[in-house]
Amino acid sequence: MKFFLGILSLALISRSNAQSDLCNSASLTYTSIVDPYASQYGFFTFAECPGVINPTIGMVVGEVYTFDQTDRSNYYHPMGFAYGKDGALEGEDELEPINTPPGSSSGCASLQTCPAPVYYKDGLMTGIYTNLDDTAIVDGTDFGLEGYEPEFFYPLADWGVADYTIKLRFNVDDITQDIFYFCHIHAGMSGRIKILDAGNTEIVATDTPEIGYSYEPPSTFDANCGTVGLTDYQTGGTNTQCPGEGFVCLAGPTSLVGPTSALGAFADCINAMDCQMLQGMTSSMDETQNLGALFSYQMIPHHINAVNMAKALLFSDALAECTDITEESDACDYERLVREIIVVQNFQIQAMEGVLSNDSYAATNDCTVEILQR
């Protein structure tokens, strides 16, 4: 994709307990590039692990690794590190100076020196804790997250003027499980990190604990649109809850608006999105459910539609002229808009799903409303 950075040097270590290879960066840098099309919320990829979505990556004990989040795709995706998937978003312990790695006999917690990320903005630490050098360890609980994460909520043009990086040194060698990278704002984006000894051998051979979800390749239709979950909503299919003619009325020469044209193909994607939203917004309610639940049942498919529309425009390369996200131009104005729609409305979707779950409501509550076709 147009915003991917150059591929750096890498080393691949064969794994005996997994179907795919473990990616271990020889440069000790992982350049984060979020693929927004890889799932509803996106998945992390790394320039050092080409062609792999949500890769398992390696870290050698005692080495300092840099996680580079300067690419524009990282907007609204501040990376964190935890001992369970999704970190605090799922109530799991994160890598913090006061959290002893599981199974370790280290006394680092009482000293506030346990492995934790060190966050940077424009090359300057945003906190005071560091364990990156044994001769200059600074203890404490301020490892910089509180100065790092909030800025990922800034408008994209403001966020895009700074360089955001993280350094992590895992210096405990008696851990009994893996660790994870994840997004501090969106759940569902966790990836596995294997801790390696000096010989690049995994300290824990099995993949534990489980993540519970993984990257699933899109259907051919979604792959052509840059979207997720639209296969069953295509115009002309068997869905009886949407108009057979679709939602976009195209007029003009076939060469410009026909099915093989760029506009015609984009309209096919839009028609499927609108069908998905229309079907999703037919809600079955009763007196035991509150107004907030009805709002959520209506708004979630509405937001999913907005996210898919934004992804489709971004995927189309119609915005390829935007080389600097902070520029004032039509292409950059649209790119900032669609990227903000994707990440903000996905964040709001998860917030509404959380409220429904907390109130013990079902995640969806759809009723069938068929449309009489002409």
Contacts in CASP RR format, 6 or more apart in sequence:
PFRMAT RR
TARGET T0000
AUTHOR 0000-0000-0000
METHOD contacts of the structure
MODEL  1
MKFFLGILSLALISRSNAQSDLCNSASLTYTSIVDPYASQYGFFTFAECP
GVINPTIGMVVGEVYTFDQTDRSNYYHPMGFAYGKDGALEGEDELEPINT
PPGSSSGCASLQTCPAPVYYKDGLMTGIYTNLDDTAIVDGTDFGLEGYEP
EFFYPLADWGVADYTIKLRFNVDDITQDIFYFCHIHAGMSGRIKILDAGN
TEIVATDTPEIGYSYEPPSTFDANCGTVGLTDYQTGGTNTQCPGEGFVCL
AGPTSLVGPTSALGAFADCINAMDCQMLQGMTSSMDETQNLGALFSYQMI
PHHINAVNMAKALLFSDALAECTDITEESDACDYERLVREIIVVQNFQIQ
AMEGVLSNDSYAATNDCTVEILQR
1 35 0 8 1.000
2 317 0 8 1.000
2 320 0 8 1.000
3 33 0 8 1.000
3 71 0 8 1.000
3 72 0 8 1.000
3 73 0 8 1.000
4 33 0 8 1.000
4 47 0 8 1.000
4 71 0 8 1.000
5 31 0 8 1.000
5 33 0 8 1.000
5 47 0 8 1.000
5 71 0 8 1.000
6 31 0 8 1.000
6 47 0 8 1.000
7 47 0 8 1.000
7 48 0 8 1.000
7 50 0 8 1.000
8 25 0 8 1.000
8 27 0 8 1.000
8 29 0 8 1.000
8 31 0 8 1.000
8 47 0 8 1.000
8 48 0 8 1.000
9 25 0 8 1.000
9 26 0 8 1.000
9 27 0 8 1.000
9 48 0 8 1.000
10 23 0 8 1.000
10 24 0 8 1.000
10 25 0 8 1.000
10 26 0 8 1.000
10 27 0 8 1.000
10 48 0 8 1.000
10 49 0 8 1.000
10 50 0 8 1.000
11 24 0 8 1.000
11 25 0 8 1.000
11 26 0 8 1.000
11 200 0 8 1.000
12 21 0 8 1.000
12 22 0 8 1.000
12 23 0 8 1.000
12 24 0 8 1.000
13 21 0 8 1.000
13 22 0 8 1.000
13 24 0 8 1.000
13 58 0 8 1.000
13 196 0 8 1.000
13 200 0 8 1.000
14 21 0 8 1.000
14 22 0 8 1.000
15 21 0 8 1.000
15 22 0 8 1.000
15 56 0 8 1.000
15 202 0 8 1.000
16 205 0 8 1.000
17 205 0 8 1.000
17 206 0 8 1.000
17 207 0 8 1.000
18 56 0 8 1.000
18 207 0 8 1.000
20 52 0 8 1.000
20 55 0 8 1.000
20 56 0 8 1.000
22 56 0 8 1.000
22 57 0 8 1.000
22 58 0 8 1.000
22 194 0 8 1.000
22 202 0 8 1.000
23 46 0 8 1.000
23 48 0 8 1.000
23 49 0 8 1.000
23 52 0 8 1.000
23 55 0 8 1.000
23 56 0 8 1.000
23 57 0 8 1.000
23 58 0 8 1.000
24 57 0 8 1.000
24 58 0 8 1.000
24 59 0 8 1.000
24 60 0 8 1.000
24 196 0 8 1.000
24 200 0 8 1.000
25 46 0 8 1.000
25 48 0 8 1.000
25 49 0 8 1.000
25 57 0 8 1.000
25 58 0 8 1.000
25 65 0 8 1.000
27 48 0 8 1.000
28 63 0 8 1.000
28 64 0 8 1.000
28 65 0 8 1.000
28 66 0 8 1.000
29 48 0 8 1.000
29 65 0 8 1.000
29 66 0 8 1.000
29 67 0 8 1.000
29 68 0 8 1.000
30 46 0 8 1.000
30 48 0 8 1.000
30 49 0 8 1.000
30 57 0 8 1.000
30 65 0 8 1.000
30 66 0 8 1.000
30 67 0 8 1.000
30 68 0 8 1.000
31 46 0 8 1.000
31 47 0 8 1.000
31 48 0 8 1.000
31 68 0 8 1.000
31 71 0 8 1.000
32 44 0 8 1.000
32 45 0 8 1.000
32 46 0 8 1.000
32 67 0 8 1.000
32 68 0 8 1.000
32 69 0 8 1.000
32 71 0 8 1.000
32 73 0 8 1.000
32 74 0 8 1.000
32 77 0 8 1.000
32 79 0 8 1.000
33 44 0 8 1.000
33 45 0 8 1.000
33 46 0 8 1.000
33 47 0 8 1.000
33 71 0 8 1.000
33 73 0 8 1.000
33 74 0 8 1.000
34 42 0 8 1.000
34 43 0 8 1.000
34 44 0 8 1.000
34 45 0 8 1.000
34 71 0 8 1.000
34 73 0 8 1.000
34 74 0 8 1.000
34 77 0 8 1.000
34 189 0 8 1.000
35 42 0 8 1.000
35 43 0 8 1.000
35 44 0 8 1.000
35 45 0 8 1.000
35 53 0 8 1.000
35 73 0 8 1.000
36 42 0 8 1.000
36 73 0 8 1.000
36 311 0 8 1.000
36 314 0 8 1.000
36 339 0 8 1.000
36 342 0 8 1.000
37 218 0 8 1.000
37 226 0 8 1.000
37 227 0 8 1.000
37 228 0 8 1.000
37 311 0 8 1.000
37 315 0 8 1.000
38 45 0 8 1.000
38 53 0 8 1.000
38 54 0 8 1.000
38 215 0 8 1.000
39 188 0 8 1.000
39 189 0 8 1.000
39 215 0 8 1.000
39 216 0 8 1.000
39 228 0 8 1.000
40 228 0 8 1.000
40 304 0 8 1.000
40 307 0 8 1.000
40 346 0 8 1.000
40 349 0 8 1.000
41 183 0 8 1.000
41 186 0 8 1.000
41 187 0 8 1.000
41 188 0 8 1.000
41 189 0 8 1.000
41 346 0 8 1.000
41 350 0 8 1.000
42 186 0 8 1.000
42 189 0 8 1.000
43 53 0 8 1.000
43 54 0 8 1.000
43 189 0 8 1.000
43 215 0 8 1.000
44 54 0 8 1.000
44 77 0 8 1.000
44 79 0 8 1.000
44 181 0 8 1.000
44 183 0 8 1.000
44 189 0 8 1.000
44 191 0 8 1.000
45 51 0 8 1.000
45 52 0 8 1.000
45 53 0 8 1.000
45 54 0 8 1.000
45 55 0 8 1.000
46 52 0 8 1.000
46 55 0 8 1.000
46 57 0 8 1.000
49 55 0 8 1.000
49 57 0 8 1.000
53 215 0 8 1.000
54 189 0 8 1.000
54 191 0 8 1.000
54 214 0 8 1.000
54 215 0 8 1.000
55 191 0 8 1.000
56 191 0 8 1.000
56 192 0 8 1.000
56 193 0 8 1.000
56 194 0 8 1.000
56 207 0 8 1.000
57 181 0 8 1.000
57 191 0 8 1.000
57 192 0 8 1.000
57 193 0 8 1.000
57 194 0 8 1.000
58 193 0 8 1.000
58 194 0 8 1.000
58 195 0 8 1.000
58 196 0 8 1.000
59 65 0 8 1.000
59 168 0 8 1.000
59 170 0 8 1.000
59 193 0 8 1.000
59 194 0 8 1.000
59 195 0 8 1.000
59 196 0 8 1.000
60 196 0 8 1.000
60 197 0 8 1.000
60 198 0 8 1.000
60 199 0 8 1.000
60 200 0 8 1.000
61 170 0 8 1.000
61 171 0 8 1.000
61 172 0 8 1.000
61 173 0 8 1.000
61 195 0 8 1.000
61 196 0 8 1.000
61 197 0 8 1.000
61 198 0 8 1.000
61 203 0 8 1.000
62 169 0 8 1.000
62 170 0 8 1.000
62 171 0 8 1.000
63 169 0 8 1.000
64 132 0 8 1.000
64 167 0 8 1.000
64 168 0 8 1.000
64 169 0 8 1.000
65 167 0 8 1.000
65 168 0 8 1.000
65 169 0 8 1.000
66 165 0 8 1.000
66 166 0 8 1.000
66 167 0 8 1.000
67 79 0 8 1.000
67 117 0 8 1.000
67 165 0 8 1.000
67 166 0 8 1.000
67 167 0 8 1.000
67 168 0 8 1.000
67 181 0 8 1.000
68 165 0 8 1.000
69 77 0 8 1.000
69 78 0 8 1.000
69 79 0 8 1.000
69 164 0 8 1.000
69 165 0 8 1.000
69 166 0 8 1.000
70 163 0 8 1.000
70 164 0 8 1.000
70 165 0 8 1.000
72 156 0 8 1.000
72 160 0 8 1.000
72 325 0 8 1.000
72 339 0 8 1.000
74 152 0 8 1.000
74 164 0 8 1.000
75 152 0 8 1.000
75 156 0 8 1.000
75 159 0 8 1.000
75 160 0 8 1.000
75 339 0 8 1.000
75 340 0 8 1.000
75 343 0 8 1.000
76 152 0 8 1.000
76 153 0 8 1.000
76 185 0 8 1.000
76 186 0 8 1.000
76 343 0 8 1.000
76 344 0 8 1.000
76 347 0 8 1.000
77 152 0 8 1.000
77 183 0 8 1.000
77 185 0 8 1.000
77 186 0 8 1.000
77 189 0 8 1.000
77 343 0 8 1.000
78 145 0 8 1.000
78 148 0 8 1.000
78 149 0 8 1.000
78 152 0 8 1.000
78 164 0 8 1.000
78 183 0 8 1.000
78 184 0 8 1.000
78 185 0 8 1.000
79 117 0 8 1.000
79 166 0 8 1.000
79 181 0 8 1.000
79 182 0 8 1.000
79 183 0 8 1.000
79 184 0 8 1.000
80 87 0 8 1.000
80 94 0 8 1.000
80 95 0 8 1.000
80 117 0 8 1.000
80 145 0 8 1.000
80 166 0 8 1.000
80 181 0 8 1.000
80 182 0 8 1.000
80 183 0 8 1.000
80 184 0 8 1.000
81 94 0 8 1.000
81 95 0 8 1.000
81 116 0 8 1.000
81 117 0 8 1.000
81 168 0 8 1.000
81 179 0 8 1.000
81 180 0 8 1.000
81 181 0 8 1.000
81 182 0 8 1.000
81 193 0 8 1.000
82 88 0 8 1.000
82 92 0 8 1.000
82 93 0 8 1.000
82 94 0 8 1.000
82 95 0 8 1.000
82 179 0 8 1.000
82 180 0 8 1.000
82 182 0 8 1.000
82 190 0 8 1.000
83 92 0 8 1.000
83 93 0 8 1.000
83 94 0 8 1.000
83 95 0 8 1.000
83 99 0 8 1.000
83 101 0 8 1.000
83 102 0 8 1.000
83 177 0 8 1.000
83 179 0 8 1.000
83 180 0 8 1.000
84 90 0 8 1.000
84 92 0 8 1.000
84 93 0 8 1.000
84 179 0 8 1.000
84 180 0 8 1.000
84 190 0 8 1.000
84 209 0 8 1.000
85 92 0 8 1.000
85 180 0 8 1.000
85 182 0 8 1.000
85 188 0 8 1.000
85 190 0 8 1.000
85 191 0 8 1.000
85 209 0 8 1.000
85 210 0 8 1.000
85 211 0 8 1.000
85 212 0 8 1.000
86 92 0 8 1.000
86 180 0 8 1.000
86 182 0 8 1.000
86 187 0 8 1.000
86 188 0 8 1.000
86 189 0 8 1.000
86 190 0 8 1.000
87 93 0 8 1.000
87 94 0 8 1.000
87 180 0 8 1.000
87 182 0 8 1.000
87 190 0 8 1.000
88 94 0 8 1.000
88 184 0 8 1.000
89 182 0 8 1.000
89 184 0 8 1.000
89 187 0 8 1.000
90 187 0 8 1.000
93 99 0 8 1.000
95 114 0 8 1.000
95 115 0 8 1.000
95 116 0 8 1.000
95 117 0 8 1.000
95 168 0 8 1.000
95 170 0 8 1.000
95 179 0 8 1.000
96 114 0 8 1.000
96 116 0 8 1.000
96 141 0 8 1.000
96 143 0 8 1.000
97 108 0 8 1.000
97 109 0 8 1.000
97 112 0 8 1.000
97 113 0 8 1.000
97 114 0 8 1.000
97 116 0 8 1.000
97 129 0 8 1.000
97 131 0 8 1.000
97 139 0 8 1.000
97 140 0 8 1.000
97 141 0 8 1.000
97 143 0 8 1.000
98 109 0 8 1.000
98 112 0 8 1.000
98 114 0 8 1.000
98 141 0 8 1.000
99 109 0 8 1.000
99 114 0 8 1.000
99 116 0 8 1.000
100 106 0 8 1.000
100 107 0 8 1.000
100 108 0 8 1.000
100 109 0 8 1.000
100 114 0 8 1.000
101 114 0 8 1.000
101 115 0 8 1.000
101 170 0 8 1.000
101 172 0 8 1.000
101 174 0 8 1.000
101 175 0 8 1.000
101 179 0 8 1.000
102 175 0 8 1.000
102 176 0 8 1.000
102 177 0 8 1.000
103 174 0 8 1.000
103 175 0 8 1.000
103 176 0 8 1.000
103 177 0 8 1.000
104 172 0 8 1.000
104 174 0 8 1.000
104 175 0 8 1.000
104 176 0 8 1.000
105 174 0 8 1.000
106 114 0 8 1.000
106 172 0 8 1.000
106 174 0 8 1.000
108 114 0 8 1.000
108 115 0 8 1.000
108 172 0 8 1.000
111 139 0 8 1.000
112 129 0 8 1.000
112 139 0 8 1.000
112 140 0 8 1.000
112 141 0 8 1.000
113 131 0 8 1.000
113 137 0 8 1.000
113 139 0 8 1.000
113 140 0 8 1.000
114 172 0 8 1.000
115 131 0 8 1.000
115 168 0 8 1.000
115 169 0 8 1.000
115 170 0 8 1.000
115 171 0 8 1.000
115 172 0 8 1.000
116 129 0 8 1.000
116 131 0 8 1.000
116 143 0 8 1.000
116 168 0 8 1.000
117 143 0 8 1.000
117 145 0 8 1.000
117 166 0 8 1.000
117 167 0 8 1.000
117 168 0 8 1.000
118 125 0 8 1.000
118 127 0 8 1.000
118 129 0 8 1.000
118 130 0 8 1.000
118 131 0 8 1.000
118 132 0 8 1.000
118 143 0 8 1.000
118 144 0 8 1.000
118 166 0 8 1.000
118 167 0 8 1.000
118 168 0 8 1.000
119 125 0 8 1.000
119 126 0 8 1.000
119 127 0 8 1.000
119 143 0 8 1.000
119 144 0 8 1.000
119 145 0 8 1.000
119 147 0 8 1.000
119 148 0 8 1.000
119 164 0 8 1.000
119 166 0 8 1.000
120 126 0 8 1.000
120 148 0 8 1.000
120 164 0 8 1.000
120 165 0 8 1.000
120 166 0 8 1.000
120 167 0 8 1.000
121 147 0 8 1.000
121 148 0 8 1.000
121 151 0 8 1.000
121 162 0 8 1.000
121 163 0 8 1.000
121 164 0 8 1.000
122 162 0 8 1.000
122 163 0 8 1.000
123 163 0 8 1.000
123 165 0 8 1.000
125 144 0 8 1.000
126 144 0 8 1.000
126 145 0 8 1.000
126 146 0 8 1.000
126 147 0 8 1.000
126 148 0 8 1.000
127 142 0 8 1.000
127 143 0 8 1.000
127 144 0 8 1.000
127 147 0 8 1.000
128 138 0 8 1.000
128 140 0 8 1.000
128 142 0 8 1.000
128 144 0 8 1.000
129 138 0 8 1.000
129 139 0 8 1.000
129 140 0 8 1.000
129 141 0 8 1.000
129 142 0 8 1.000
129 143 0 8 1.000
129 144 0 8 1.000
130 136 0 8 1.000
130 137 0 8 1.000
130 138 0 8 1.000
130 143 0 8 1.000
131 137 0 8 1.000
131 169 0 8 1.000
131 171 0 8 1.000
132 167 0 8 1.000
132 169 0 8 1.000
134 171 0 8 1.000
145 184 0 8 1.000
148 164 0 8 1.000
148 166 0 8 1.000
149 184 0 8 1.000
149 185 0 8 1.000
151 159 0 8 1.000
151 162 0 8 1.000
151 164 0 8 1.000
152 159 0 8 1.000
152 164 0 8 1.000
152 184 0 8 1.000
152 185 0 8 1.000
153 185 0 8 1.000
155 336 0 8 1.000
155 340 0 8 1.000
156 325 0 8 1.000
156 336 0 8 1.000
156 339 0 8 1.000
156 340 0 8 1.000
157 325 0 8 1.000
157 326 0 8 1.000
157 336 0 8 1.000
160 325 0 8 1.000
160 326 0 8 1.000
161 326 0 8 1.000
170 179 0 8 1.000
170 195 0 8 1.000
173 195 0 8 1.000
173 197 0 8 1.000
173 203 0 8 1.000
175 195 0 8 1.000
175 203 0 8 1.000
175 204 0 8 1.000
176 204 0 8 1.000
177 204 0 8 1.000
177 208 0 8 1.000
177 209 0 8 1.000
178 192 0 8 1.000
178 193 0 8 1.000
178 194 0 8 1.000
178 195 0 8 1.000
178 204 0 8 1.000
178 207 0 8 1.000
178 208 0 8 1.000
178 209 0 8 1.000
179 192 0 8 1.000
179 193 0 8 1.000
179 195 0 8 1.000
180 190 0 8 1.000
180 191 0 8 1.000
180 192 0 8 1.000
180 193 0 8 1.000
180 211 0 8 1.000
181 190 0 8 1.000
181 191 0 8 1.000
181 193 0 8 1.000
182 188 0 8 1.000
182 189 0 8 1.000
182 190 0 8 1.000
182 191 0 8 1.000
183 189 0 8 1.000
185 343 0 8 1.000
185 347 0 8 1.000
186 343 0 8 1.000
186 346 0 8 1.000
186 347 0 8 1.000
186 350 0 8 1.000
187 350 0 8 1.000
188 213 0 8 1.000
190 211 0 8 1.000
190 213 0 8 1.000
191 211 0 8 1.000
192 207 0 8 1.000
192 211 0 8 1.000
194 202 0 8 1.000
194 203 0 8 1.000
194 204 0 8 1.000
195 202 0 8 1.000
195 203 0 8 1.000
195 204 0 8 1.000
196 202 0 8 1.000
196 203 0 8 1.000
197 203 0 8 1.000
217 223 0 8 1.000
218 226 0 8 1.000
218 227 0 8 1.000
218 228 0 8 1.000
218 229 0 8 1.000
219 229 0 8 1.000
219 230 0 8 1.000
219 231 0 8 1.000
221 230 0 8 1.000
221 231 0 8 1.000
221 234 0 8 1.000
221 272 0 8 1.000
222 228 0 8 1.000
222 229 0 8 1.000
222 230 0 8 1.000
222 231 0 8 1.000
224 265 0 8 1.000
224 269 0 8 1.000
225 268 0 8 1.000
225 269 0 8 1.000
225 272 0 8 1.000
225 308 0 8 1.000
225 311 0 8 1.000
225 312 0 8 1.000
225 315 0 8 1.000
226 269 0 8 1.000
226 311 0 8 1.000
226 312 0 8 1.000
226 315 0 8 1.000
227 269 0 8 1.000
227 272 0 8 1.000
227 273 0 8 1.000
227 308 0 8 1.000
227 311 0 8 1.000
227 312 0 8 1.000
227 315 0 8 1.000
228 308 0 8 1.000
228 311 0 8 1.000
229 276 0 8 1.000
230 269 0 8 1.000
230 272 0 8 1.000
230 273 0 8 1.000
230 276 0 8 1.000
230 308 0 8 1.000
231 272 0 8 1.000
232 239 0 8 1.000
233 239 0 8 1.000
233 242 0 8 1.000
233 272 0 8 1.000
233 273 0 8 1.000
233 275 0 8 1.000
233 276 0 8 1.000
233 279 0 8 1.000
234 268 0 8 1.000
234 271 0 8 1.000
234 272 0 8 1.000
234 275 0 8 1.000
235 242 0 8 1.000
235 244 0 8 1.000
235 245 0 8 1.000
235 246 0 8 1.000
235 268 0 8 1.000
235 271 0 8 1.000
235 272 0 8 1.000
235 275 0 8 1.000
236 244 0 8 1.000
239 275 0 8 1.000
239 279 0 8 1.000
240 370 0 8 1.000
240 371 0 8 1.000
240 373 0 8 1.000
241 275 0 8 1.000
241 278 0 8 1.000
241 279 0 8 1.000
241 282 0 8 1.000
241 368 0 8 1.000
241 369 0 8 1.000
241 370 0 8 1.000
241 371 0 8 1.000
242 274 0 8 1.000
242 275 0 8 1.000
242 278 0 8 1.000
242 279 0 8 1.000
242 371 0 8 1.000
243 371 0 8 1.000
243 373 0 8 1.000
244 371 0 8 1.000
244 373 0 8 1.000
246 271 0 8 1.000
246 274 0 8 1.000
246 275 0 8 1.000
247 270 0 8 1.000
247 271 0 8 1.000
247 274 0 8 1.000
247 275 0 8 1.000
248 267 0 8 1.000
248 270 0 8 1.000
248 271 0 8 1.000
250 257 0 8 1.000
250 258 0 8 1.000
250 263 0 8 1.000
250 264 0 8 1.000
250 267 0 8 1.000
251 257 0 8 1.000
254 261 0 8 1.000
255 261 0 8 1.000
256 263 0 8 1.000
257 263 0 8 1.000
257 264 0 8 1.000
257 267 0 8 1.000
258 264 0 8 1.000
259 265 0 8 1.000
259 268 0 8 1.000
262 316 0 8 1.000
266 312 0 8 1.000
266 316 0 8 1.000
269 308 0 8 1.000
269 312 0 8 1.000
270 309 0 8 1.000
270 312 0 8 1.000
273 305 0 8 1.000
273 308 0 8 1.000
273 309 0 8 1.000
273 312 0 8 1.000
274 305 0 8 1.000
276 301 0 8 1.000
276 304 0 8 1.000
276 305 0 8 1.000
276 308 0 8 1.000
277 301 0 8 1.000
277 302 0 8 1.000
277 304 0 8 1.000
277 305 0 8 1.000
279 301 0 8 1.000
279 366 0 8 1.000
280 301 0 8 1.000
280 364 0 8 1.000
280 366 0 8 1.000
281 297 0 8 1.000
281 298 0 8 1.000
281 301 0 8 1.000
281 302 0 8 1.000
282 366 0 8 1.000
282 367 0 8 1.000
282 368 0 8 1.000
282 369 0 8 1.000
283 294 0 8 1.000
283 297 0 8 1.000
283 298 0 8 1.000
283 365 0 8 1.000
283 366 0 8 1.000
283 367 0 8 1.000
284 365 0 8 1.000
284 366 0 8 1.000
284 367 0 8 1.000
285 293 0 8 1.000
285 294 0 8 1.000
285 297 0 8 1.000
285 365 0 8 1.000
289 361 0 8 1.000
289 365 0 8 1.000
290 359 0 8 1.000
292 355 0 8 1.000
293 356 0 8 1.000
293 359 0 8 1.000
293 361 0 8 1.000
293 365 0 8 1.000
295 352 0 8 1.000
296 352 0 8 1.000
296 353 0 8 1.000
296 355 0 8 1.000
296 356 0 8 1.000
297 364 0 8 1.000
297 365 0 8 1.000
297 366 0 8 1.000
299 348 0 8 1.000
299 352 0 8 1.000
300 349 0 8 1.000
300 352 0 8 1.000
300 353 0 8 1.000
303 345 0 8 1.000
303 346 0 8 1.000
303 348 0 8 1.000
303 349 0 8 1.000
303 352 0 8 1.000
304 349 0 8 1.000
306 341 0 8 1.000
306 345 0 8 1.000
307 341 0 8 1.000
307 342 0 8 1.000
307 345 0 8 1.000
307 346 0 8 1.000
307 349 0 8 1.000
309 341 0 8 1.000
310 337 0 8 1.000
310 338 0 8 1.000
310 339 0 8 1.000
310 341 0 8 1.000
310 342 0 8 1.000
311 338 0 8 1.000
311 342 0 8 1.000
313 319 0 8 1.000
313 334 0 8 1.000
313 338 0 8 1.000
314 335 0 8 1.000
314 338 0 8 1.000
314 339 0 8 1.000
314 342 0 8 1.000
318 331 0 8 1.000
318 334 0 8 1.000
319 331 0 8 1.000
319 332 0 8 1.000
319 334 0 8 1.000
319 335 0 8 1.000
319 338 0 8 1.000
320 331 0 8 1.000
321 329 0 8 1.000
321 331 0 8 1.000
322 329 0 8 1.000
322 331 0 8 1.000
322 332 0 8 1.000
322 334 0 8 1.000
322 335 0 8 1.000
324 332 0 8 1.000
325 332 0 8 1.000
325 335 0 8 1.000
325 336 0 8 1.000
326 332 0 8 1.000
353 363 0 8 1.000
356 362 0 8 1.000
356 363 0 8 1.000
357 363 0 8 1.000
END
